[in-house]
Every structure is written in structure tokens, then in C-alpha cells.
């Protein structure tokens, strides 16, 4: 019988574990807190992130990392990006040489500016040839309730991408393959920046024209950086690019979009963070993206203004005005 481990019991990690378990796959979900793992295992529910959704019998929850990792055909890594490295060090002693690894975490390590697949390869060098990354328009509450969607899984190895695709595909989640690991990872990570801004446009009541223009220019900004980093430009027109961006910017289910709304209402970042138990990856990727932009000599005006709002207290109304008054440019500058 196929066995899968999922490292990270947030909304997306739990959702992926649910999808696999419902297929009849023996799935083990790991939480780093023993009390939470015991609660989910006994109550058969993740009340914090996915209340009301019952776990199938084929899903087991544990705080024992070895139990989640040993003798698994597939290991899905769904931890916050800034904690990926420390969790990989827990995984390493128990990992089988044959296990396929899928990163479903959307972020970039701030200190090293490495994508998650690079962090995995660095910490688990013997598994470097069996790494894939997953991204797409996948809002956890909808996917967990089996509403139809699609995603893309990318790997440098076609065989690995196909094997992971076949394990993860369900009647409600259609998965495509790609060889553009850089583009899929950066698209999935950078869209969180634009989602915060889209939430602000809604909170400021600027209307649908403004939101549409903002999202479109966000695509251009993401693509500029991605192309400079070596991504295929077409990836940003796909599920990990426009697909993920549209879903995250448009839906109130998005943590990053909700963060933008609250910033527009005048709340400070510190107050928002103190009142939530979930991670908004857009906060961290904003910092990392500006460092990457400097490395690759890429202009990212939206990201720059958002950083000033998040960390320097810039008023969102003023930020929008400053963006609108920038020097006119050719629409395709930097992406063609």
C-alpha cells in the first residue's frame, strides 16, 4: 500500500493530507506540537484551520517526525518558508533514499534568498534528484471541500514530476507537469505580495478598474523578476502565475488579501500579526523579493511601496498616489 507523509499541519498541509487519505492512501500528517497532534488525532478534525471537515480513517496525525517520514513513497513539505530548513534537519535522519519530495511551501528564505527546492537540496543532498514543487490556485478551504481546481507540479526530472502528479491527482484536483522549477516557485511566492496590495485596493474602495490594473501590473512585476532569475516567461501565464494570482487576489479566503484589507483599514502590521494564528507569507516574500530585485537589477515599484507600508508606516493612500505619478513607460518594458 502506498504511504505518504505530510510535514506541516496548517490549512494547506492538512488539505493535501485529506485529499490523499480520501483516495485510500495511508497518510501521516505531522504537527510539531504534541498536544495539537493528539487533539487532531482523537477529534478527527483540524479545528484551528479547517473546522467541520472530518478526517478519514486513512489519515493519522502524529508529533513523531520519524513516524511521518520513515518508509514513505512521497513526503510533502508544507511548513512556513522561514522554518523549512529547521524542519528538514528533523526529517533528515529518517528519510529513505527512494522517497520523493514535494515542496508545497510558497516562499523564499530571507537570509539566503534560496527558493524552497534549493533549501531542500542543500539540507538533503542525497535527495536532490527527487524534488518537485507544487503551486496553483489552491485556496485550502475550497480544495478541502472538494471544489474543483488545478495545480502544476514542476521538477528537473520528468519522471519525478509524473510520479508526483499521479500520486496527488484526484477527481477534484487536476495536476499538470512542468520543468520550470524556478518559475513555478517564484510565481507561487511572489503572488502573495500582489495579493496584499489587491486587498488594500478593495479596502480603500478604489473599485474594480483599479484592482484589475493593479493585478495586471503585478503580473508584469512578478514576471520581470522571474525572468531575470531564469524562469520561463510562459510560466507566469499559467497556473502558478496568473492562476494563483487571480485566486489569491480575488478571494477573501486568502490570508494575504485579508492582510491588505486590514492595513487599508488603518491597522498596524504588529497588531494584525498579534491577532492571527496563520502565517501571511507575503510579509516575508516582500523582504526577500526586494533583495532579489537588487541582485538581478530589476525594478519592483509595487513591492517597494508595499514594503514601506508594511515596515515603515507609509499611508496606503499616499503609496497609491506615488505609484500613479511614476514616469510613463512602455507596458512591456522588462518582460519582453
C-alpha positions as CSV (number, residue, x, y, z in Angstrom):
1,X,0.0,0.0,0.0
2,X,1.3,3.5,-0.9
3,X,2.2,5.6,2.2
4,X,2.7,9.3,2.2
5,X,3.9,11.8,4.9
6,X,2.9,15.4,5.2
7,X,5.2,17.7,7.2
8,X,3.1,20.7,8.4
9,X,-0.5,20.7,9.6
10,X,-1.6,24.2,8.6
11,X,-4.5,24.6,6.3
12,X,-2.7,23.6,3.1
13,X,-0.8,20.7,4.7
14,X,-4.0,19.3,6.2
15,X,-5.8,19.8,2.9
16,X,-3.2,17.8,1.0
17,X,-3.3,15.1,3.6
18,X,-7.1,14.9,3.4
19,X,-7.0,14.6,-0.4
20,X,-4.6,11.7,-0.3
21,X,-6.3,9.9,2.5
22,X,-9.7,10.2,0.7
23,X,-8.0,8.3,-2.2
24,X,-7.3,5.5,0.2
25,X,-3.6,6.4,0.6
26,X,-2.2,5.7,4.0
27,X,-1.3,9.3,5.0
28,X,0.5,10.6,8.1
29,X,0.3,14.3,9.0
30,X,2.9,15.8,11.3
31,X,2.5,18.6,13.7
32,X,5.4,19.8,15.8
33,X,3.2,20.3,18.9
34,X,2.3,17.0,20.6
35,X,-0.9,18.4,22.1
36,X,-2.2,19.6,18.8
37,X,-1.3,16.4,17.1
38,X,-3.1,14.4,19.8
39,X,-6.2,16.6,19.6
40,X,-6.5,16.3,15.8
41,X,-5.9,12.5,16.0
42,X,-8.5,12.0,18.7
43,X,-11.1,14.5,17.4
44,X,-10.5,13.7,13.7
45,X,-10.6,17.3,12.7
46,X,-8.3,20.4,12.4
47,X,-10.4,22.8,14.3
48,X,-7.9,25.7,14.0
49,X,-7.6,25.7,10.2
50,X,-10.3,23.5,8.7
51,X,-13.2,23.3,11.2
52,X,-16.1,21.0,10.3
53,X,-14.1,18.7,8.0
54,X,-13.8,15.1,9.3
55,X,-10.6,13.2,8.8
56,X,-11.0,9.8,7.0
57,X,-9.7,6.6,8.7
58,X,-6.7,6.5,6.4
59,X,-5.3,9.8,7.9
60,X,-3.2,9.6,11.0
61,X,-1.8,12.7,12.9
62,X,1.4,12.5,14.9
63,X,4.1,14.6,16.5
64,X,6.7,11.9,16.0
65,X,8.7,13.1,13.0
66,X,10.1,9.6,12.3
67,X,6.6,8.1,12.1
68,X,5.7,10.7,9.4
69,X,8.9,10.2,7.4
70,X,10.0,6.6,7.5
71,X,9.1,4.2,4.7
72,X,7.1,6.8,2.7
73,X,6.9,6.8,-1.1
74,X,6.2,10.6,-1.0
75,X,6.9,13.3,1.6
76,X,5.1,16.6,1.2
77,X,6.8,19.6,2.9
78,X,4.2,22.3,3.8
79,X,5.9,24.3,6.6
80,X,6.3,28.1,6.7
81,X,9.1,29.0,4.4
82,X,11.3,30.6,7.1
83,X,11.1,27.3,9.1
84,X,11.7,24.9,6.2
85,X,15.4,24.5,6.9
86,X,15.0,23.6,10.6
87,X,12.2,21.1,9.8
88,X,14.4,19.5,7.1
89,X,17.0,18.8,9.7
90,X,14.4,16.9,11.7
91,X,13.4,14.9,8.6
92,X,16.9,14.0,7.5
93,X,17.7,11.1,9.9
94,X,14.6,9.3,9.0
95,X,14.4,9.8,5.2
96,X,14.6,6.9,2.8
97,X,16.8,7.3,-0.3
98,X,13.8,6.4,-2.5
99,X,11.3,8.9,-1.1
100,X,10.0,11.6,-3.5
101,X,9.9,15.1,-2.0
102,X,7.3,17.7,-2.9
103,X,7.6,21.3,-1.6
104,X,4.1,22.9,-1.3
105,X,5.5,25.9,0.7
106,X,5.4,29.2,-1.2
107,X,8.2,31.4,-0.2
108,X,11.9,32.3,-0.3
109,X,14.3,32.1,2.6
110,X,15.1,35.7,3.6
111,X,18.7,35.2,4.8
112,X,19.9,33.1,1.9
113,X,17.4,34.2,-0.8
114,X,17.1,30.5,-1.7
115,X,13.9,29.0,-3.1
116,X,12.4,26.1,-1.1
117,X,13.7,23.5,-3.6
118,X,17.2,24.9,-3.2
119,X,16.9,24.8,0.6
120,X,15.7,21.1,0.4
121,X,18.6,20.2,-1.9
122,X,21.1,21.8,0.4
123,X,19.8,20.1,3.5
124,X,19.0,16.7,1.9
125,X,21.7,16.4,-0.9
126,X,21.1,12.7,-1.4
127,X,17.5,13.5,-2.4
128,X,18.3,16.4,-4.8
129,X,17.3,14.4,-7.8
130,X,13.8,13.6,-6.4
131,X,12.5,17.1,-5.6
132,X,9.3,18.6,-7.0
133,X,7.4,21.8,-6.3
134,X,3.6,22.3,-6.3
135,X,1.7,25.5,-6.9
136,X,-1.5,26.8,-8.4
137,X,-4.9,28.5,-7.5
138,X,-5.5,26.3,-4.4
139,X,-7.3,28.0,-1.6
140,X,-7.4,25.4,1.2
141,X,-11.0,25.6,2.4
142,X,-12.3,25.1,-1.2
143,X,-9.9,22.3,-2.0
144,X,-10.6,20.5,1.3
145,X,-14.3,20.7,0.5
146,X,-13.6,19.1,-2.9
147,X,-14.4,22.0,-5.1
148,X,-12.7,21.5,-8.4
149,X,-9.3,23.2,-9.2
150,X,-6.0,22.6,-10.9
151,X,-2.3,22.9,-10.0
152,X,1.1,22.4,-11.6
153,X,4.0,20.3,-10.3
154,X,7.5,21.1,-11.5
155,X,10.7,19.1,-11.3
156,X,14.0,19.0,-13.1
157,X,13.2,15.3,-13.6
158,X,10.2,14.4,-15.8
159,X,9.9,11.1,-14.2
160,X,9.7,12.6,-10.7
161,X,7.1,15.2,-11.9
162,X,4.9,12.5,-13.4
163,X,5.2,10.2,-10.4
164,X,4.2,13.0,-8.0
165,X,1.4,14.1,-10.3
166,X,-0.1,10.7,-10.4
167,X,0.0,10.3,-6.6
168,X,-1.5,13.8,-6.0
169,X,-4.2,13.9,-8.7
170,X,-7.7,13.4,-7.6
171,X,-11.2,13.7,-9.1
172,X,-11.3,17.3,-7.8
173,X,-7.6,18.3,-8.3
174,X,-6.2,18.2,-11.8
175,X,-2.4,18.5,-11.8
176,X,-0.2,19.5,-14.8
177,X,3.6,19.0,-15.0
178,X,6.3,21.4,-15.8
179,X,10.1,21.5,-15.9
180,X,10.3,25.2,-14.8
181,X,11.0,24.8,-11.1
182,X,12.2,28.5,-10.8
183,X,9.1,29.9,-12.4
184,X,6.6,27.7,-10.5
185,X,8.3,28.5,-7.2
186,X,8.7,32.3,-7.8
187,X,5.2,32.6,-9.2
188,X,3.7,30.9,-6.2
189,X,5.7,33.0,-3.7
190,X,5.6,36.5,-5.4
191,X,1.9,36.5,-5.9
192,X,1.4,36.9,-2.2
193,X,2.9,40.4,-2.5
194,X,0.4,41.4,-5.1
195,X,-2.5,39.8,-3.1
196,X,-1.7,42.1,-0.1
197,X,-1.9,45.1,-2.5
198,X,-5.1,43.8,-4.1
199,X,-6.7,43.6,-0.6
200,X,-5.7,47.2,0.0
201,X,-7.3,48.4,-3.2
202,X,-10.6,46.7,-2.0
203,X,-10.2,48.1,1.5
204,X,-9.6,51.6,0.1
205,X,-12.7,51.2,-2.2
206,X,-10.8,52.1,-5.3
207,X,-13.1,50.0,-7.5
208,X,-12.7,47.2,-9.9
209,X,-10.8,49.1,-12.6
210,X,-8.0,49.9,-10.0
211,X,-7.9,46.3,-8.9
212,X,-7.7,45.0,-12.4
213,X,-5.0,47.4,-13.3
214,X,-3.1,46.6,-10.1
215,X,-3.2,42.9,-10.6
216,X,-2.1,43.2,-14.2
217,X,0.9,45.3,-13.3
218,X,1.6,42.9,-10.5
219,X,1.9,40.1,-13.1
220,X,4.4,42.3,-15.0
221,X,6.4,42.9,-11.8
222,X,6.5,39.2,-10.9
223,X,7.5,38.2,-14.5
224,X,10.3,40.7,-14.6
225,X,12.0,39.2,-11.5
226,X,11.2,35.7,-12.5
227,X,12.7,36.0,-16.0
228,X,15.8,37.7,-14.5
229,X,16.1,34.7,-12.2
230,X,16.0,32.2,-15.1
231,X,12.3,31.3,-15.3
232,X,10.3,30.6,-18.5
233,X,8.2,33.7,-19.2
234,X,5.2,31.5,-20.1
235,X,5.0,30.0,-16.6
236,X,3.7,33.3,-15.4
237,X,0.7,33.0,-17.8
238,X,-0.1,29.6,-16.3
239,X,-1.5,28.1,-13.1
240,X,1.5,29.1,-10.9
241,X,1.4,32.6,-12.3
242,X,-1.9,34.2,-13.3
243,X,-4.0,31.3,-12.0
244,X,-2.6,31.5,-8.5
245,X,-2.5,35.3,-8.6
246,X,-6.2,35.7,-9.6
247,X,-7.4,33.3,-6.9
248,X,-5.3,34.8,-4.1
249,X,-6.1,38.5,-5.1
250,X,-9.8,38.0,-5.5
251,X,-10.8,35.8,-2.6
252,X,-11.5,36.8,1.0
253,X,-10.2,33.3,1.9
254,X,-6.7,34.4,1.1
255,X,-4.7,35.3,4.2
256,X,-2.6,37.9,2.2
257,X,-5.7,39.5,0.8
258,X,-7.2,39.8,4.2
259,X,-4.0,41.3,5.5
260,X,-4.2,44.0,2.8
261,X,-7.8,44.9,3.7
262,X,-6.8,45.3,7.4
263,X,-3.8,47.5,6.5
264,X,-6.2,49.7,4.4
265,X,-8.4,50.0,7.5
266,X,-5.6,51.5,9.4
267,X,-4.4,48.6,11.5
268,X,-0.7,48.2,12.0
269,X,1.2,45.1,11.0
270,X,2.2,44.3,14.6
271,X,-1.5,44.4,15.7
272,X,-2.6,42.2,12.8
273,X,0.1,39.6,13.5
274,X,-0.8,39.6,17.2
275,X,-4.4,38.7,16.4
276,X,-3.9,35.8,14.0
277,X,-2.5,32.3,14.2
278,X,-1.8,31.8,10.5
279,X,1.2,32.9,8.5
280,X,0.9,35.5,5.7
281,X,3.8,34.6,3.5
282,X,3.5,37.9,1.7
283,X,5.2,39.6,4.6
284,X,8.4,37.6,4.2
285,X,8.5,37.4,0.5
286,X,8.2,41.2,0.3
287,X,11.5,41.4,2.1
288,X,13.2,38.6,0.1
289,X,11.9,40.0,-3.3
290,X,13.5,43.4,-2.8
291,X,16.8,41.7,-2.1
292,X,16.4,39.5,-5.2
293,X,15.5,42.6,-7.2
294,X,18.7,44.2,-6.1
295,X,20.7,41.1,-7.0
296,X,19.2,40.9,-10.5
297,X,18.9,44.7,-11.1
298,X,15.1,44.5,-11.5
299,X,12.7,47.4,-10.8
300,X,9.8,46.4,-8.5
301,X,7.9,49.5,-7.6
302,X,4.8,47.8,-6.2
303,X,6.9,45.6,-3.9
304,X,8.9,48.6,-2.8
305,X,5.8,50.6,-1.9
306,X,4.3,47.7,-0.1
307,X,7.4,47.2,1.9
308,X,7.2,50.8,3.0
309,X,3.6,50.3,4.1
310,X,4.4,47.1,6.0
311,X,7.6,48.1,7.7
312,X,7.8,51.9,7.6
313,X,4.2,53.0,8.2
314,X,3.6,54.6,4.8
315,X,0.0,55.5,4.4
316,X,-1.6,53.3,1.7
317,X,-3.4,56.3,0.0
318,X,0.0,58.0,-0.4
319,X,1.6,54.9,-1.7
320,X,-1.0,54.6,-4.4
321,X,-0.6,58.2,-5.4
322,X,3.2,57.8,-5.6
323,X,2.8,54.7,-7.9
324,X,0.3,56.6,-10.1
325,X,2.7,59.5,-10.6
326,X,5.7,57.5,-11.7
327,X,7.3,58.3,-15.0
328,X,5.4,56.8,-18.0
329,X,6.8,53.6,-19.5
330,X,6.2,51.1,-22.3
331,X,3.8,48.5,-20.9
332,X,6.1,45.5,-21.8
333,X,9.3,47.1,-20.5
334,X,11.5,44.4,-18.8
335,X,9.3,41.4,-19.7
336,X,9.8,41.2,-23.5
